[in-house]
Amino acid sequence: MLMAHPVVLSKLVEEYEALSVLHAEDGSREVRRRMEDLAYTLCVSTGTRDVDTALIAARHRLPGARPEDDSVLMA
């Protein structure tokens, strides 16, 4: 599976989260459509099937998401 660059994933997550807040306040068709587009892109980028799982997977792949385990690096 191809992996999206962490910068791309970060921007997708940030935009989706910002639009989620806007959608809760506004609920416009344009915001909903952009959220659907972002959800699809996040799912494709992370190899998942729903946006909640895609957001978790994307965050997991971002720098700083997991501390490096030195024992793995020493092996």
PDB file of N, CA, C and O in Angstrom:
ATOM      1  N   MET A   1       0.847  -1.178   0.000  1.00  0.00           N
ATOM      2  CA  MET A   1       0.000   0.000   0.000  1.00  0.00           C
ATOM      3  C   MET A   1       0.891   1.240   0.000  1.00  0.00           C
ATOM      4  O   MET A   1       1.882   1.303   0.727  1.00  0.00           O
ATOM      5  N   LEU A   2       0.537   2.199  -0.802  1.00  0.00           N
ATOM      6  CA  LEU A   2       1.236   3.475  -0.799  1.00  0.00           C
ATOM      7  C   LEU A   2       0.899   4.229   0.474  1.00  0.00           C
ATOM      8  O   LEU A   2      -0.228   4.169   0.966  1.00  0.00           O
ATOM      9  N   MET A   3       1.881   4.937   1.000  1.00  0.00           N
ATOM     10  CA  MET A   3       1.674   5.698   2.229  1.00  0.00           C
ATOM     11  C   MET A   3       1.753   7.184   1.910  1.00  0.00           C
ATOM     12  O   MET A   3       2.688   7.645   1.256  1.00  0.00           O
ATOM     13  N   ALA A   4       0.766   7.917   2.379  1.00  0.00           N
ATOM     14  CA  ALA A   4       0.769   9.369   2.187  1.00  0.00           C
ATOM     15  C   ALA A   4       1.864   9.990   3.043  1.00  0.00           C
ATOM     16  O   ALA A   4       2.169   9.497   4.129  1.00  0.00           O
ATOM     17  N   HIS A   5       2.439  11.053   2.557  1.00  0.00           N
ATOM     18  CA  HIS A   5       3.471  11.775   3.302  1.00  0.00           C
ATOM     19  C   HIS A   5       2.853  12.348   4.578  1.00  0.00           C
ATOM     20  O   HIS A   5       1.715  12.816   4.551  1.00  0.00           O
ATOM     21  N   PRO A   6       3.581  12.317   5.689  1.00  0.00           N
ATOM     22  CA  PRO A   6       3.042  12.849   6.945  1.00  0.00           C
ATOM     23  C   PRO A   6       2.536  14.291   6.864  1.00  0.00           C
ATOM     24  O   PRO A   6       1.574  14.646   7.544  1.00  0.00           O
ATOM     25  N   VAL A   7       3.166  15.111   6.051  1.00  0.00           N
ATOM     26  CA  VAL A   7       2.711  16.505   5.904  1.00  0.00           C
ATOM     27  C   VAL A   7       1.323  16.529   5.257  1.00  0.00           C
ATOM     28  O   VAL A   7       0.458  17.308   5.660  1.00  0.00           O
ATOM     29  N   VAL A   8       1.120  15.686   4.269  1.00  0.00           N
ATOM     30  CA  VAL A   8      -0.181  15.605   3.599  1.00  0.00           C
ATOM     31  C   VAL A   8      -1.241  15.116   4.587  1.00  0.00           C
ATOM     32  O   VAL A   8      -2.329  15.686   4.673  1.00  0.00           O
ATOM     33  N   LEU A   9      -0.917  14.061   5.328  1.00  0.00           N
ATOM     34  CA  LEU A   9      -1.867  13.551   6.310  1.00  0.00           C
ATOM     35  C   LEU A   9      -2.204  14.603   7.358  1.00  0.00           C
ATOM     36  O   LEU A   9      -3.363  14.758   7.744  1.00  0.00           O
ATOM     37  N   SER A  10      -1.199  15.315   7.807  1.00  0.00           N
ATOM     38  CA  SER A  10      -1.418  16.350   8.810  1.00  0.00           C
ATOM     39  C   SER A  10      -2.380  17.413   8.303  1.00  0.00           C
ATOM     40  O   SER A  10      -3.288  17.828   9.023  1.00  0.00           O
ATOM     41  N   LYS A  11      -2.182  17.851   7.077  1.00  0.00           N
ATOM     42  CA  LYS A  11      -3.058  18.876   6.506  1.00  0.00           C
ATOM     43  C   LYS A  11      -4.483  18.363   6.321  1.00  0.00           C
ATOM     44  O   LYS A  11      -5.443  19.096   6.557  1.00  0.00           O
ATOM     45  N   LEU A  12      -4.622  17.112   5.901  1.00  0.00           N
ATOM     46  CA  LEU A  12      -5.954  16.526   5.742  1.00  0.00           C
ATOM     47  C   LEU A  12      -6.681  16.454   7.083  1.00  0.00           C
ATOM     48  O   LEU A  12      -7.855  16.811   7.178  1.00  0.00           O
ATOM     49  N   VAL A  13      -5.984  15.994   8.113  1.00  0.00           N
ATOM     50  CA  VAL A  13      -6.586  15.880   9.444  1.00  0.00           C
ATOM     51  C   VAL A  13      -6.974  17.261   9.964  1.00  0.00           C
ATOM     52  O   VAL A  13      -8.078  17.449  10.473  1.00  0.00           O
ATOM     53  N   GLU A  14      -6.065  18.223   9.834  1.00  0.00           N
ATOM     54  CA  GLU A  14      -6.348  19.578  10.310  1.00  0.00           C
ATOM     55  C   GLU A  14      -7.567  20.177   9.613  1.00  0.00           C
ATOM     56  O   GLU A  14      -8.431  20.766  10.262  1.00  0.00           O
ATOM     57  N   GLU A  15      -7.632  20.027   8.300  1.00  0.00           N
ATOM     58  CA  GLU A  15      -8.760  20.594   7.566  1.00  0.00           C
ATOM     59  C   GLU A  15     -10.065  19.888   7.931  1.00  0.00           C
ATOM     60  O   GLU A  15     -11.097  20.538   8.101  1.00  0.00           O
ATOM     61  N   TYR A  16     -10.020  18.568   8.052  1.00  0.00           N
ATOM     62  CA  TYR A  16     -11.231  17.824   8.412  1.00  0.00           C
ATOM     63  C   TYR A  16     -11.734  18.260   9.786  1.00  0.00           C
ATOM     64  O   TYR A  16     -12.931  18.487   9.968  1.00  0.00           O
ATOM     65  N   GLU A  17     -10.829  18.376  10.748  1.00  0.00           N
ATOM     66  CA  GLU A  17     -11.228  18.788  12.099  1.00  0.00           C
ATOM     67  C   GLU A  17     -11.788  20.211  12.114  1.00  0.00           C
ATOM     68  O   GLU A  17     -12.775  20.482  12.798  1.00  0.00           O
ATOM     69  N   ALA A  18     -11.164  21.114  11.367  1.00  0.00           N
ATOM     70  CA  ALA A  18     -11.662  22.496  11.302  1.00  0.00           C
ATOM     71  C   ALA A  18     -13.055  22.536  10.681  1.00  0.00           C
ATOM     72  O   ALA A  18     -13.935  23.254  11.155  1.00  0.00           O
ATOM     73  N   LEU A  19     -13.244  21.765   9.626  1.00  0.00           N
ATOM     74  CA  LEU A  19     -14.556  21.738   8.983  1.00  0.00           C
ATOM     75  C   LEU A  19     -15.604  21.058   9.861  1.00  0.00           C
ATOM     76  O   LEU A  19     -16.786  21.392   9.780  1.00  0.00           O
ATOM     77  N   SER A  20     -15.190  20.122  10.685  1.00  0.00           N
ATOM     78  CA  SER A  20     -16.134  19.484  11.612  1.00  0.00           C
ATOM     79  C   SER A  20     -16.731  20.513  12.555  1.00  0.00           C
ATOM     80  O   SER A  20     -17.930  20.495  12.832  1.00  0.00           O
ATOM     81  N   VAL A  21     -15.888  21.409  13.046  1.00  0.00           N
ATOM     82  CA  VAL A  21     -16.370  22.474  13.922  1.00  0.00           C
ATOM     83  C   VAL A  21     -17.290  23.410  13.145  1.00  0.00           C
ATOM     84  O   VAL A  21     -18.359  23.783  13.626  1.00  0.00           O
ATOM     85  N   LEU A  22     -16.868  23.781  11.953  1.00  0.00           N
ATOM     86  CA  LEU A  22     -17.666  24.671  11.125  1.00  0.00           C
ATOM     87  C   LEU A  22     -19.007  24.024  10.773  1.00  0.00           C
ATOM     88  O   LEU A  22     -20.040  24.692  10.779  1.00  0.00           O
ATOM     89  N   HIS A  23     -18.989  22.736  10.471  1.00  0.00           N
ATOM     90  CA  HIS A  23     -20.225  22.028  10.124  1.00  0.00           C
ATOM     91  C   HIS A  23     -21.185  21.997  11.317  1.00  0.00           C
ATOM     92  O   HIS A  23     -22.398  22.114  11.146  1.00  0.00           O
ATOM     93  N   ALA A  24     -20.639  21.840  12.515  1.00  0.00           N
ATOM     94  CA  ALA A  24     -21.485  21.835  13.707  1.00  0.00           C
ATOM     95  C   ALA A  24     -22.159  23.189  13.896  1.00  0.00           C
ATOM     96  O   ALA A  24     -23.282  23.268  14.393  1.00  0.00           O
ATOM     97  N   GLU A  25     -21.465  24.253  13.496  1.00  0.00           N
ATOM     98  CA  GLU A  25     -22.012  25.606  13.642  1.00  0.00           C
ATOM     99  C   GLU A  25     -22.869  26.015  12.457  1.00  0.00           C
ATOM    100  O   GLU A  25     -23.907  26.655  12.630  1.00  0.00           O
ATOM    101  N   ASP A  26     -22.442  25.651  11.257  1.00  0.00           N
ATOM    102  CA  ASP A  26     -23.047  26.138  10.019  1.00  0.00           C
ATOM    103  C   ASP A  26     -23.919  25.074   9.352  1.00  0.00           C
ATOM    104  O   ASP A  26     -25.103  25.298   9.102  1.00  0.00           O
ATOM    105  N   GLY A  27     -23.328  23.928   9.071  1.00  0.00           N
ATOM    106  CA  GLY A  27     -24.060  22.844   8.438  1.00  0.00           C
ATOM    107  C   GLY A  27     -24.354  23.049   6.964  1.00  0.00           C
ATOM    108  O   GLY A  27     -25.256  22.408   6.425  1.00  0.00           O
ATOM    109  N   SER A  28     -23.611  23.933   6.295  1.00  0.00           N
ATOM    110  CA  SER A  28     -23.887  24.209   4.889  1.00  0.00           C
ATOM    111  C   SER A  28     -23.542  23.016   3.996  1.00  0.00           C
ATOM    112  O   SER A  28     -22.750  22.149   4.366  1.00  0.00           O
ATOM    113  N   ARG A  29     -24.140  22.997   2.842  1.00  0.00           N
ATOM    114  CA  ARG A  29     -23.913  21.936   1.870  1.00  0.00           C
ATOM    115  C   ARG A  29     -22.459  21.913   1.408  1.00  0.00           C
ATOM    116  O   ARG A  29     -21.890  20.840   1.207  1.00  0.00           O
ATOM    117  N   GLU A  30     -21.864  23.073   1.243  1.00  0.00           N
ATOM    118  CA  GLU A  30     -20.474  23.150   0.783  1.00  0.00           C
ATOM    119  C   GLU A  30     -19.520  22.546   1.811  1.00  0.00           C
ATOM    120  O   GLU A  30     -18.589  21.821   1.459  1.00  0.00           O
ATOM    121  N   VAL A  31     -19.761  22.850   3.071  1.00  0.00           N
ATOM    122  CA  VAL A  31     -18.910  22.307   4.134  1.00  0.00           C
ATOM    123  C   VAL A  31     -19.075  20.792   4.195  1.00  0.00           C
ATOM    124  O   VAL A  31     -18.089  20.063   4.296  1.00  0.00           O
ATOM    125  N   ARG A  32     -20.304  20.322   4.133  1.00  0.00           N
ATOM    126  CA  ARG A  32     -20.566  18.886   4.178  1.00  0.00           C
ATOM    127  C   ARG A  32     -19.892  18.176   3.005  1.00  0.00           C
ATOM    128  O   ARG A  32     -19.304  17.109   3.182  1.00  0.00           O
ATOM    129  N   ARG A  33     -19.973  18.755   1.819  1.00  0.00           N
ATOM    130  CA  ARG A  33     -19.365  18.146   0.629  1.00  0.00           C
ATOM    131  C   ARG A  33     -17.851  18.082   0.752  1.00  0.00           C
ATOM    132  O   ARG A  33     -17.246  17.069   0.402  1.00  0.00           O
ATOM    133  N   ARG A  34     -17.227  19.154   1.248  1.00  0.00           N
ATOM    134  CA  ARG A  34     -15.774  19.154   1.425  1.00  0.00           C
ATOM    135  C   ARG A  34     -15.370  18.120   2.470  1.00  0.00           C
ATOM    136  O   ARG A  34     -14.348  17.451   2.318  1.00  0.00           O
ATOM    137  N   MET A  35     -16.168  17.985   3.529  1.00  0.00           N
ATOM    138  CA  MET A  35     -15.875  16.973   4.543  1.00  0.00           C
ATOM    139  C   MET A  35     -15.961  15.567   3.955  1.00  0.00           C
ATOM    140  O   MET A  35     -15.152  14.702   4.291  1.00  0.00           O
ATOM    141  N   GLU A  36     -16.924  15.341   3.092  1.00  0.00           N
ATOM    142  CA  GLU A  36     -17.044  14.038   2.431  1.00  0.00           C
ATOM    143  C   GLU A  36     -15.824  13.771   1.552  1.00  0.00           C
ATOM    144  O   GLU A  36     -15.302  12.657   1.533  1.00  0.00           O
ATOM    145  N   ASP A  37     -15.372  14.787   0.827  1.00  0.00           N
ATOM    146  CA  ASP A  37     -14.181  14.649  -0.009  1.00  0.00           C
ATOM    147  C   ASP A  37     -12.948  14.339   0.846  1.00  0.00           C
ATOM    148  O   ASP A  37     -12.151  13.465   0.507  1.00  0.00           O
ATOM    149  N   LEU A  38     -12.801  15.061   1.951  1.00  0.00           N
ATOM    150  CA  LEU A  38     -11.666  14.833   2.842  1.00  0.00           C
ATOM    151  C   LEU A  38     -11.737  13.449   3.479  1.00  0.00           C
ATOM    152  O   LEU A  38     -10.719  12.770   3.611  1.00  0.00           O
ATOM    153  N   ALA A  39     -12.932  13.035   3.870  1.00  0.00           N
ATOM    154  CA  ALA A  39     -13.098  11.710   4.469  1.00  0.00           C
ATOM    155  C   ALA A  39     -12.669  10.629   3.480  1.00  0.00           C
ATOM    156  O   ALA A  39     -11.966   9.688   3.847  1.00  0.00           O
ATOM    157  N   TYR A  40     -13.093  10.767   2.234  1.00  0.00           N
ATOM    158  CA  TYR A  40     -12.705   9.807   1.200  1.00  0.00           C
ATOM    159  C   TYR A  40     -11.185   9.789   1.024  1.00  0.00           C
ATOM    160  O   TYR A  40     -10.577   8.720   0.973  1.00  0.00           O
ATOM    161  N   THR A  41     -10.579  10.962   0.930  1.00  0.00           N
ATOM    162  CA  THR A  41      -9.134  11.062   0.737  1.00  0.00           C
ATOM    163  C   THR A  41      -8.383  10.477   1.925  1.00  0.00           C
ATOM    164  O   THR A  41      -7.377   9.789   1.747  1.00  0.00           O
ATOM    165  N   LEU A  42      -8.861  10.745   3.129  1.00  0.00           N
ATOM    166  CA  LEU A  42      -8.228  10.167   4.319  1.00  0.00           C
ATOM    167  C   LEU A  42      -8.329   8.646   4.304  1.00  0.00           C
ATOM    168  O   LEU A  42      -7.364   7.957   4.636  1.00  0.00           O
ATOM    169  N   CYS A  43      -9.478   8.122   3.926  1.00  0.00           N
ATOM    170  CA  CYS A  43      -9.650   6.667   3.871  1.00  0.00           C
ATOM    171  C   CYS A  43      -8.718   6.043   2.841  1.00  0.00           C
ATOM    172  O   CYS A  43      -8.076   5.030   3.120  1.00  0.00           O
ATOM    173  N   VAL A  44      -8.639   6.625   1.679  1.00  0.00           N
ATOM    174  CA  VAL A  44      -7.750   6.104   0.636  1.00  0.00           C
ATOM    175  C   VAL A  44      -6.290   6.208   1.086  1.00  0.00           C
ATOM    176  O   VAL A  44      -5.504   5.283   0.879  1.00  0.00           O
ATOM    177  N   SER A  45      -5.938   7.324   1.693  1.00  0.00           N
ATOM    178  CA  SER A  45      -4.560   7.571   2.115  1.00  0.00           C
ATOM    179  C   SER A  45      -4.108   6.653   3.242  1.00  0.00           C
ATOM    180  O   SER A  45      -2.913   6.396   3.394  1.00  0.00           O
ATOM    181  N   THR A  46      -5.049   6.161   4.025  1.00  0.00           N
ATOM    182  CA  THR A  46      -4.695   5.327   5.175  1.00  0.00           C
ATOM    183  C   THR A  46      -5.102   3.868   5.005  1.00  0.00           C
ATOM    184  O   THR A  46      -4.809   3.038   5.866  1.00  0.00           O
ATOM    185  N   GLY A  47      -5.773   3.553   3.904  1.00  0.00           N
ATOM    186  CA  GLY A  47      -6.191   2.178   3.660  1.00  0.00           C
ATOM    187  C   GLY A  47      -7.302   1.721   4.591  1.00  0.00           C
ATOM    188  O   GLY A  47      -7.370   0.551   4.967  1.00  0.00           O
ATOM    189  N   THR A  48      -8.171   2.655   4.958  1.00  0.00           N
ATOM    190  CA  THR A  48      -9.271   2.338   5.866  1.00  0.00           C
ATOM    191  C   THR A  48     -10.599   2.543   5.143  1.00  0.00           C
ATOM    192  O   THR A  48     -10.636   2.973   3.990  1.00  0.00           O
ATOM    193  N   ARG A  49     -11.699   2.224   5.848  1.00  0.00           N
ATOM    194  CA  ARG A  49     -13.008   2.303   5.208  1.00  0.00           C
ATOM    195  C   ARG A  49     -13.961   3.306   5.831  1.00  0.00           C
ATOM    196  O   ARG A  49     -15.027   3.571   5.276  1.00  0.00           O
ATOM    197  N   ASP A  50     -13.593   3.873   6.985  1.00  0.00           N
ATOM    198  CA  ASP A  50     -14.456   4.900   7.570  1.00  0.00           C
ATOM    199  C   ASP A  50     -13.586   6.022   8.125  1.00  0.00           C
ATOM    200  O   ASP A  50     -12.421   5.815   8.465  1.00  0.00           O
ATOM    201  N   VAL A  51     -14.164   7.192   8.209  1.00  0.00           N
ATOM    202  CA  VAL A  51     -13.374   8.378   8.522  1.00  0.00           C
ATOM    203  C   VAL A  51     -12.816   8.339   9.942  1.00  0.00           C
ATOM    204  O   VAL A  51     -11.711   8.832  10.169  1.00  0.00           O
ATOM    205  N   ASP A  52     -13.533   7.778  10.891  1.00  0.00           N
ATOM    206  CA  ASP A  52     -13.017   7.721  12.257  1.00  0.00           C
ATOM    207  C   ASP A  52     -11.747   6.869  12.328  1.00  0.00           C
ATOM    208  O   ASP A  52     -10.771   7.253  12.973  1.00  0.00           O
ATOM    209  N   THR A  53     -11.768   5.733  11.675  1.00  0.00           N
ATOM    210  CA  THR A  53     -10.593   4.868  11.625  1.00  0.00           C
ATOM    211  C   THR A  53      -9.471   5.544  10.847  1.00  0.00           C
ATOM    212  O   THR A  53      -8.300   5.431  11.209  1.00  0.00           O
ATOM    213  N   ALA A  54      -9.828   6.240   9.788  1.00  0.00           N
ATOM    214  CA  ALA A  54      -8.831   6.953   8.977  1.00  0.00           C
ATOM    215  C   ALA A  54      -8.144   8.044   9.793  1.00  0.00           C
ATOM    216  O   ALA A  54      -6.931   8.223   9.689  1.00  0.00           O
ATOM    217  N   LEU A  55      -8.900   8.764  10.593  1.00  0.00           N
ATOM    218  CA  LEU A  55      -8.310   9.815  11.428  1.00  0.00           C
ATOM    219  C   LEU A  55      -7.348   9.219  12.451  1.00  0.00           C
ATOM    220  O   LEU A  55      -6.273   9.770  12.687  1.00  0.00           O
ATOM    221  N   ILE A  56      -7.726   8.106  13.054  1.00  0.00           N
ATOM    222  CA  ILE A  56      -6.839   7.444  14.018  1.00  0.00           C
ATOM    223  C   ILE A  56      -5.565   6.971  13.326  1.00  0.00           C
ATOM    224  O   ILE A  56      -4.462   7.187  13.827  1.00  0.00           O
ATOM    225  N   ALA A  57      -5.721   6.327  12.177  1.00  0.00           N
ATOM    226  CA  ALA A  57      -4.568   5.831  11.430  1.00  0.00           C
ATOM    227  C   ALA A  57      -3.658   6.978  10.992  1.00  0.00           C
ATOM    228  O   ALA A  57      -2.435   6.868  11.078  1.00  0.00           O
ATOM    229  N   ALA A  58      -4.246   8.070  10.526  1.00  0.00           N
ATOM    230  CA  ALA A  58      -3.451   9.215  10.083  1.00  0.00           C
ATOM    231  C   ALA A  58      -2.672   9.808  11.249  1.00  0.00           C
ATOM    232  O   ALA A  58      -1.481  10.089  11.122  1.00  0.00           O
ATOM    233  N   ARG A  59      -3.335  10.000  12.379  1.00  0.00           N
ATOM    234  CA  ARG A  59      -2.649  10.552  13.555  1.00  0.00           C
ATOM    235  C   ARG A  59      -1.525   9.631  14.014  1.00  0.00           C
ATOM    236  O   ARG A  59      -0.482  10.095  14.474  1.00  0.00           O
ATOM    237  N   HIS A  60      -1.741   8.344  13.889  1.00  0.00           N
ATOM    238  CA  HIS A  60      -0.733   7.357  14.300  1.00  0.00           C
ATOM    239  C   HIS A  60       0.532   7.468  13.442  1.00  0.00           C
ATOM    240  O   HIS A  60       1.629   7.156  13.904  1.00  0.00           O
ATOM    241  N   ARG A  61       0.374   7.904  12.220  1.00  0.00           N
ATOM    242  CA  ARG A  61       1.504   8.004  11.290  1.00  0.00           C
ATOM    243  C   ARG A  61       2.211   9.350  11.336  1.00  0.00           C
ATOM    244  O   ARG A  61       3.249   9.525  10.698  1.00  0.00           O
ATOM    245  N   LEU A  62       1.664  10.298  12.079  1.00  0.00           N
ATOM    246  CA  LEU A  62       2.270  11.626  12.133  1.00  0.00           C
ATOM    247  C   LEU A  62       3.499  11.615  13.027  1.00  0.00           C
ATOM    248  O   LEU A  62       3.561  10.852  13.992  1.00  0.00           O
ATOM    249  N   PRO A  63       4.475  12.457  12.713  1.00  0.00           N
ATOM    250  CA  PRO A  63       5.670  12.547  13.556  1.00  0.00           C
ATOM    251  C   PRO A  63       5.289  12.871  14.994  1.00  0.00           C
ATOM    252  O   PRO A  63       4.427  13.711  15.250  1.00  0.00           O
ATOM    253  N   GLY A  64       5.944  12.193  15.922  1.00  0.00           N
ATOM    254  CA  GLY A  64       5.682  12.423  17.326  1.00  0.00           C
ATOM    255  C   GLY A  64       4.522  11.635  17.875  1.00  0.00           C
ATOM    256  O   GLY A  64       4.214  11.728  19.063  1.00  0.00           O
ATOM    257  N   ALA A  65       3.868  10.853  17.025  1.00  0.00           N
ATOM    258  CA  ALA A  65       2.714  10.081  17.474  1.00  0.00           C
ATOM    259  C   ALA A  65       3.129   8.952  18.405  1.00  0.00           C
ATOM    260  O   ALA A  65       2.420   8.621  19.356  1.00  0.00           O
ATOM    261  N   ARG A  66       4.286   8.365  18.120  1.00  0.00           N
ATOM    262  CA  ARG A  66       4.794   7.263  18.938  1.00  0.00           C
ATOM    263  C   ARG A  66       6.249   7.529  19.263  1.00  0.00           C
ATOM    264  O   ARG A  66       7.034   7.842  18.368  1.00  0.00           O
ATOM    265  N   PRO A  67       6.621   7.409  20.520  1.00  0.00           N
ATOM    266  CA  PRO A  67       8.041   7.560  20.846  1.00  0.00           C
ATOM    267  C   PRO A  67       8.813   6.379  20.264  1.00  0.00           C
ATOM    268  O   PRO A  67       8.327   5.248  20.255  1.00  0.00           O
ATOM    269  N   GLU A  68      10.001   6.655  19.787  1.00  0.00           N
ATOM    270  CA  GLU A  68      10.835   5.594  19.237  1.00  0.00           C
ATOM    271  C   GLU A  68      11.284   4.681  20.369  1.00  0.00           C
ATOM    272  O   GLU A  68      11.624   5.148  21.456  1.00  0.00           O
ATOM    273  N   ASP A  69      11.282   3.396  20.113  1.00  0.00           N
ATOM    274  CA  ASP A  69      11.743   2.411  21.067  1.00  0.00           C
ATOM    275  C   ASP A  69      13.212   2.144  20.755  1.00  0.00           C
ATOM    276  O   ASP A  69      13.534   1.572  19.713  1.00  0.00           O
ATOM    277  N   ASP A  70      14.097   2.556  21.652  1.00  0.00           N
ATOM    278  CA  ASP A  70      15.534   2.397  21.426  1.00  0.00           C
ATOM    279  C   ASP A  70      15.939   0.953  21.269  1.00  0.00           C
ATOM    280  O   ASP A  70      16.906   0.670  20.561  1.00  0.00           O
ATOM    281  N   SER A  71      15.236   0.018  21.904  1.00  0.00           N
ATOM    282  CA  SER A  71      15.620  -1.390  21.808  1.00  0.00           C
ATOM    283  C   SER A  71      15.439  -1.898  20.373  1.00  0.00           C
ATOM    284  O   SER A  71      16.177  -2.779  19.933  1.00  0.00           O
ATOM    285  N   VAL A  72      14.474  -1.355  19.652  1.00  0.00           N
ATOM    286  CA  VAL A  72      14.260  -1.744  18.256  1.00  0.00           C
ATOM    287  C   VAL A  72      15.404  -1.215  17.400  1.00  0.00           C
ATOM    288  O   VAL A  72      15.869  -1.890  16.481  1.00  0.00           O
ATOM    289  N   LEU A  73      15.850  -0.010  17.709  1.00  0.00           N
ATOM    290  CA  LEU A  73      16.930   0.596  16.932  1.00  0.00           C
ATOM    291  C   LEU A  73      18.262  -0.092  17.182  1.00  0.00           C
ATOM    292  O   LEU A  73      19.133  -0.074  16.312  1.00  0.00           O
ATOM    293  N   MET A  74      18.438  -0.687  18.331  1.00  0.00           N
ATOM    294  CA  MET A  74      19.691  -1.322  18.692  1.00  0.00           C
ATOM    295  C   MET A  74      19.805  -2.732  18.114  1.00  0.00           C
ATOM    296  O   MET A  74      20.909  -3.271  18.040  1.00  0.00           O
ATOM    297  N   ALA A  75      18.725  -3.323  17.715  1.00  0.00           N
ATOM    298  CA  ALA A  75      18.740  -4.713  17.250  1.00  0.00           C
ATOM    299  C   ALA A  75      19.413  -4.886  15.926  1.00  0.00           C
ATOM    300  O   ALA A  75      19.497  -6.004  15.417  1.00  0.00           O
TER     301      ALA A  75
END
